[in-house]
């Protein structure tokens, strides 16, 4: 289901990104929404795709055992759905937040096993997936350039907290998967641009997020968990906002 939704959102984003190249040049002769930036508040719907993975460190026990030879973090794609609230502070600075910000992502660890337990279902290469449904609470500071006709560039920096609704750290029957904590926090930065059309503003944005907290709920008695020490989230996302 999530795979089909990712395909549909990819199609929507590709179609929307084609708008500036097919129709925006025809709008340069007129100034659209001339009073739009004079409003204190803006609201928008955000739709995007993300590429996420885990940044991790090996535990010292990794060097002292001979079962798990290699551990790698695998990149995977996901989707973002959010509602934007934008408060203008002055001509160039604004505060942004997302009262509703859902991120669907899937990350994975790949293990190279020297002595796989074939009767137990192990293979020389084992892939352990971790699915996440995160509710984020970001606060961002936006700096915008001067508006040039129907175009404006901006950058953002901010902090956020995440609540993973699918975190498995408290599950008792998840012995063979990597257990993660529910709460995360981190920083993010990005760049985007506003395209002013007669009835709406379209905003493509590229953003990178770095998780700071250690997500790993380590269990030293489990083979797949014991060889990993700290786990931090990493994500890059491309999104479109319609305001």
N, C-alpha and C positions, 0 to 999 in steps of 0.2 A: 504494500500500500504506500509506504513512504517512498519507495523507488519510483512509482508512477507519479506521485505528487512532485518529486524532484524533477522529473522529465517535463511535467506541465509548467512548473515554475521556470525552468530553463528556457522553455519556448517563449513564455511571456516576456522574460527579461531580454532575450535576443530580439524579439519583435519591438519591444519598447526602446532598446538601444539604437535600433535602426531609424527611429523617428527623427533624431537630430540630423541625420545624414540625408534623409529624403525630404523633410519638410521644413527644417529650421532655417535653411538658407532663404526660403521664400518669405520668412517672417522678419528678416533683418531690416526691411524698409519701414516698418512701423514699430512703435514702442508698445509692447503688450503689458498690461497690468501696471501702469506707471506709478500707482500709489500702493502697490503691494508691500513694499519694504517699510512703509510708514506705519503699518499696523504693529501693535505690540505683540500680539500672539498669532502664531500660525499653527495649523494642525495638518497632519498628513498620515497616509497609510504607506508603510514600508514593506517591501517584498524583496527577498534576496536569496542568494546561495552562498554557502561557506565551504571552505576546505579546512579541516581541522586535524590535529594530531596531538600526541603527548610528547612533551619534552621530559626526559627522565634521567635519573642517575642510577648506576648499578650499586647494589649493596655489596659490602666487602665479602659477603658469603659467596658471591658470584665467582670469585677467583679461587675459592676453596672447594668447589664441588665440580663434578665431572659429568653431570647429566645435561644441563642446559648450556649449550656452547655459545649461542648467539641470541640476543634479544634485540628486536627492532620495532620501532613505532611506524605504523602504516597510515598514510594519509587517506581520508575519506571525505566525501561530499555530504552536505546537509542543506537545510533550508532555514530561513529566518522569516518570521512574521511579526510586525510591530506596529504600534500606533505612536506617532511622533507628536510631541508638544514642544514648540519653539518660542522662546521669549527673547525679543530684541532688547538689548541693553543700550545700544547706541547705533551709530551708522555702520560700525564694523564688527562689533562684538555681540554675541548672543549666548544664551544658555539653552541647551537642549536636554530633553529627557524622554524616556519611553515608558509611560505608565503600564503598558502591556507589551512585553517583548519576549516572544517565544523562539527558542532556537532548537531545532531538531538536528542532531548530529550523530555520527557513528565513528568511533575510533577503534583501533585494533593494535594488538601486539602480536608479532610473529616470532616464534621460538624455533630454534634449531636444536633438536633433541638427539643426543649421542646414543642413548640406550632407550628407545621408545618402548613403552608397554603396549605391544601390539594386541594381546588379548584384552587389554583394558581400553582399546580404541585409540591409542596414540599412534602417530605417524612421525617420521623424521622431521617434518615441518608442521608445527601446530599454530593455528591462528585463533587468537582469543579476542572476540569482538566485545566492545562496550558501547551500548546505545545510551544516548542522553536526550532528555527533554528538559531544557533549562529555562527557567523564568529569570530574566535578567532585570536589574535595576541600575541603569546607567545614568550618569550625570556628565554632560560634556560642555566644554567651552568652545565656541565656534568663532573663528576670525575670518571675515569675508573681505574680498577685494571690492573696489568700486565696480558698480554695474556698468558694463559696456554693451549698449543696445539691449539685447535680450539674453545676456550672458553674464554670469558671475561665478568666480572661483572662490573656494573656501577650504580651510583646514580645521580639523577638530583634534582636541586632546581631552581625555576624561578618565574617570574611574568608574568601576561597576562592581556590583555584587551579583552572584549567581546562586540560584537554588535549583539543584538537579532533582527533578521530580521522579527520575528513574534510577537514582543512585541505589546501589546494592550493598552498601557497607553493613546495613543492619540485617541482611538476609542470612538465615541459618542454613539454607540449602544451596549455597552458591560456592561450594568448596573448590570448584575447578575453574573459577573465573577471577579476574582481578577486581577486588572490591574498592569502590571509590566513595569518598565522603560526599555529603549532600551540598555543603556550602563551599563556595569559591569566591575569590575577589581578585581584581587585577586592574590593569591600565590598558587604554586603547588610544589609537591615533589613526587619523585618516585624512583623505582628501576627496573633494567632490566638486561639482559645479551645478548651478541652477540654470535651467533653460526655461525662459518665460514664454508661455504660449497665451493665446487670447483668453482662455478660461481656466488655466491651471499652470502650476510650475512643476516641471519634471526634474528630479534630482538624482543623477547617478552618483554613486559613492563607493570608494574603495577604502576598507578599514582593516586594521590589524589589531588583534587583542592578545595580551600576554597575561596569563594567570600567574599569580604570585604565591598563593597558598599551596601547601602539599596536599594533594587529593588522595594519596594512597593510604588505604587502611590495611597496612601490611600484616601478613600472617606468616611468621617464620616457619611454620610447620607445613606450608604448602609450597610445592615446587615452583609454580609459576609466579607466586607473589614474593617468595623469600629472596629471589635474586634481584629484585627491584627495590630501591630505596625511596627516593622522592619522585613524584609525578606532578608535573605542571601542565596546564592546558595552553594550547596555542591555536589561534584561529585567524584566518584571513577571509574576508567576506566582500562580495560585490552585490550591491543592492540598488533598488530604485524606490524613490519616494515620490508620491503624487500629493501635492498640497493644493 
